[in-house]
């Protein structure tokens, strides 16, 4: 705070001195020269803190760290998009399977999990069905949805 006070005092005193010198200078070229010199001194007083900086001590802005940070943010954004797309796919496929089960006269609770392909696209990977086993629904899941029988988990309630 003391440095700011000293800087502000220096700027104020320089402005006062420049104004006084301008008032005392005779009209014409002399007054214009005094105004020019006073203005330059005021600019120097304003910029004095910048001249006092030690540029070696300032942290270097490395392009590598900036690019790494940007890449991390982009990766987080892509992951967020993939998660949102997976949730939408799972939700809609669960409703689709539930509707098919209702057509077959089954009362089901369906949970679909998605997995990313090598290209980063989420696709249905496995399904967990709480309800009675149905060979017709299992075959439909394999043929129409592409979820093989080994990735179909049936949770049958024992009565």
C-alpha positions as CSV (number, residue, x, y, z in Angstrom):
1,X,0.0,0.0,0.0
2,X,2.9,2.3,0.7
3,X,4.2,1.8,-2.9
4,X,0.8,2.8,-4.3
5,X,0.8,5.9,-2.0
6,X,4.3,6.9,-3.1
7,X,3.4,6.4,-6.8
8,X,0.2,8.4,-6.5
9,X,2.1,11.2,-4.7
10,X,4.7,11.2,-7.4
11,X,2.1,11.5,-10.1
12,X,0.3,14.3,-8.3
13,X,3.4,16.3,-7.6
14,X,4.5,15.9,-11.2
15,X,1.1,17.1,-12.5
16,X,1.3,20.1,-10.1
17,X,4.8,21.0,-11.2
18,X,3.9,20.7,-14.9
19,X,0.8,22.9,-14.4
20,X,2.8,25.5,-12.5
21,X,5.6,25.5,-15.1
22,X,3.0,26.0,-17.8
23,X,1.5,28.9,-16.0
24,X,4.9,30.6,-15.5
25,X,6.1,30.1,-19.1
26,X,5.6,32.9,-21.5
27,X,2.9,32.6,-24.3
28,X,3.9,31.0,-27.6
29,X,6.6,28.4,-28.4
30,X,8.0,28.4,-24.9
31,X,4.6,27.5,-23.3
32,X,4.1,24.7,-25.9
33,X,7.6,23.3,-25.1
34,X,6.8,23.4,-21.4
35,X,3.5,21.6,-22.0
36,X,5.3,18.9,-24.0
37,X,8.0,18.4,-21.4
38,X,5.4,18.4,-18.6
39,X,3.3,15.8,-20.4
40,X,6.3,13.6,-21.0
41,X,7.2,13.8,-17.3
42,X,3.7,13.0,-16.3
43,X,3.7,9.9,-18.6
44,X,7.0,8.8,-17.1
45,X,5.6,9.3,-13.6
46,X,2.6,7.2,-14.5
47,X,4.7,4.4,-16.0
48,X,7.3,4.3,-13.2
49,X,5.9,1.1,-11.5
50,X,6.2,-0.7,-14.8
51,X,9.8,0.3,-15.2
52,X,10.5,-1.0,-11.7
53,X,9.2,-4.5,-12.5
54,X,11.7,-7.3,-12.6
55,X,10.7,-9.1,-15.8
56,X,12.8,-12.1,-14.9
57,X,10.7,-12.7,-11.8
58,X,7.4,-12.8,-13.7
59,X,6.1,-16.3,-14.4
60,X,6.6,-17.2,-18.0
61,X,3.5,-18.1,-20.0
62,X,4.4,-21.3,-21.6
63,X,2.6,-22.3,-24.7
64,X,2.8,-25.9,-23.7
65,X,1.0,-25.5,-20.4
66,X,-1.7,-23.4,-22.2
67,X,-2.2,-26.0,-24.8
68,X,-2.3,-28.8,-22.3
69,X,-4.9,-27.0,-20.2
70,X,-7.0,-26.3,-23.4
71,X,-6.7,-30.0,-24.3
72,X,-7.8,-31.1,-20.8
73,X,-10.9,-28.8,-21.1
74,X,-11.7,-30.1,-24.5
75,X,-11.4,-33.7,-23.3
76,X,-13.6,-33.0,-20.3
77,X,-16.2,-31.4,-22.6
78,X,-16.1,-34.4,-25.0
79,X,-16.5,-36.8,-22.0
80,X,-19.5,-34.7,-20.8
81,X,-21.1,-34.9,-24.3
82,X,-20.5,-38.6,-24.5
83,X,-22.0,-39.1,-21.0
84,X,-25.1,-37.1,-22.0
85,X,-25.5,-39.0,-25.3
86,X,-25.1,-42.3,-23.4
87,X,-27.8,-41.3,-21.0
88,X,-30.2,-40.4,-23.8
89,X,-29.5,-43.6,-25.7
90,X,-30.0,-45.7,-22.6
91,X,-33.2,-43.9,-21.6
92,X,-34.8,-44.3,-25.0
93,X,-33.7,-47.9,-25.5
94,X,-35.1,-48.7,-22.0
95,X,-38.5,-47.3,-23.1
96,X,-38.3,-49.2,-26.4
97,X,-37.5,-52.5,-24.7
98,X,-40.2,-51.9,-22.1
99,X,-42.8,-51.3,-24.9
100,X,-41.7,-54.5,-26.6
101,X,-42.1,-56.4,-23.3
102,X,-45.6,-54.9,-22.9
103,X,-46.5,-56.2,-26.4
104,X,-45.4,-59.6,-25.3
105,X,-47.4,-59.4,-22.1
106,X,-44.4,-59.0,-19.8
107,X,-44.1,-56.7,-16.8
108,X,-40.5,-55.5,-16.8
109,X,-38.1,-53.0,-15.3
110,X,-35.2,-52.3,-17.8
111,X,-31.8,-50.8,-17.3
112,X,-29.5,-50.3,-20.3
113,X,-25.8,-49.6,-20.1
114,X,-23.8,-48.1,-22.9
115,X,-20.1,-48.4,-23.8
116,X,-18.0,-46.3,-26.2
117,X,-16.8,-47.8,-29.4
118,X,-13.2,-47.2,-30.7
119,X,-14.5,-44.1,-32.5
120,X,-15.9,-42.7,-29.3
121,X,-19.6,-43.2,-30.1
122,X,-21.7,-44.7,-27.2
123,X,-23.7,-47.7,-28.2
124,X,-25.9,-50.0,-26.1
125,X,-23.7,-52.7,-24.5
126,X,-25.7,-54.6,-21.9
127,X,-29.2,-54.8,-20.6
128,X,-30.5,-55.8,-17.2
129,X,-34.1,-56.8,-17.1
130,X,-36.1,-57.4,-13.9
131,X,-38.9,-59.6,-14.8
132,X,-39.7,-63.1,-16.2
133,X,-37.4,-64.5,-18.8
134,X,-38.7,-64.4,-22.4
135,X,-36.9,-66.2,-25.2
136,X,-38.8,-64.1,-27.7
137,X,-37.6,-60.8,-26.1
138,X,-34.1,-62.2,-25.8
139,X,-34.0,-63.1,-29.4
140,X,-35.5,-59.7,-30.4
141,X,-32.8,-57.9,-28.3
142,X,-30.1,-59.9,-30.1
143,X,-31.5,-59.4,-33.6
144,X,-32.9,-55.9,-33.5
145,X,-31.0,-54.1,-30.8
146,X,-27.6,-55.9,-31.2
147,X,-27.2,-56.9,-27.5
148,X,-26.0,-60.5,-27.5
149,X,-27.6,-63.1,-25.1
150,X,-24.4,-63.1,-22.9
151,X,-24.9,-59.4,-22.2
152,X,-28.5,-59.8,-21.2
153,X,-29.0,-60.1,-17.5
154,X,-32.4,-61.4,-16.4
155,X,-33.4,-60.9,-12.8
156,X,-36.3,-63.2,-12.3
157,X,-38.3,-62.8,-9.1
158,X,-38.7,-66.1,-7.2
159,X,-42.2,-66.6,-6.0
